[in-house]
Amino acid sequence: MEDKKEEKKFTTISIPTALAEKIKKRIEGTGFHSLSAYVTYVLRELLASMEEEEASEALTKEEEEKIKERLRALGYLD
């Protein structure tokens, strides 16, 4: 029977040796089984945080219009 699980694909990324050594020391005794596992975790967390921040920064058209109305009322816009 053929397994239909999606094959995971990986790439190689180079980082400075000194940084890799610091990371290896930092993950000793943790649940991270490799440098790659830790770096993948950190990058996923960073990207998720950035995406969340970007989503919260975006204004709806309604919010933008309310801000413009308020600025007009204060004399900042014509």
C-alpha positions in Angstrom: 0.0 0.0 0.0 1.4 3.4 -1.0 1.8 6.0 1.7 0.3 9.4 0.6 2.1 11.5 3.1 3.7 14.6 1.6 7.4 14.3 1.4 9.2 17.0 3.4 11.8 18.9 1.5 14.7 20.8 3.0 17.4 23.2 1.9 20.8 24.1 3.3 21.4 27.5 4.8 24.8 28.7 5.9 25.4 30.6 9.2 28.6 31.7 10.8 30.4 28.9 12.7 30.6 31.1 15.8 26.8 31.6 15.8 26.2 27.9 15.3 28.4 27.1 18.3 26.5 29.6 20.5 23.2 28.0 19.4 24.5 24.5 20.1 25.4 25.5 23.6 22.1 27.2 24.1 20.0 24.2 23.1 21.9 21.7 25.3 19.5 20.0 27.6 16.4 21.3 25.8 14.0 19.4 23.6 15.7 20.5 20.4 17.5 17.6 18.9 19.5 19.6 16.4 20.7 23.0 15.4 18.4 22.9 12.4 15.4 22.1 14.6 16.1 25.1 16.8 16.7 27.5 13.9 13.5 26.3 12.2 11.5 26.9 15.4 13.0 30.4 15.9 12.3 31.4 12.3 8.8 30.2 12.4 8.1 32.1 15.6 9.6 35.2 14.2 7.7 35.0 10.9 4.4 34.4 12.8 5.0 37.3 15.0 5.8 39.6 12.1 2.7 38.4 10.2 0.6 39.0 13.3 2.0 42.5 13.7 1.4 43.3 10.0 -2.2 42.1 10.3 -2.9 44.2 13.3 -1.3 47.4 11.7 -3.6 47.3 8.7 -6.5 49.7 8.8 -9.9 49.0 7.3 -11.3 51.5 4.9 -13.8 52.5 7.6 -11.1 53.1 10.2 -9.0 55.1 7.7 -12.0 57.3 6.9 -12.8 57.9 10.6 -9.2 59.0 11.1 -9.4 61.4 8.0 -12.6 62.8 9.3 -11.0 63.5 12.7 -8.0 65.1 11.1 -10.3 67.3 9.0 -12.2 68.3 12.1 -9.0 69.3 13.8 -7.9 71.3 10.8 -5.0 69.1 9.7 -6.7 68.1 6.3 -8.7 70.2 3.9 
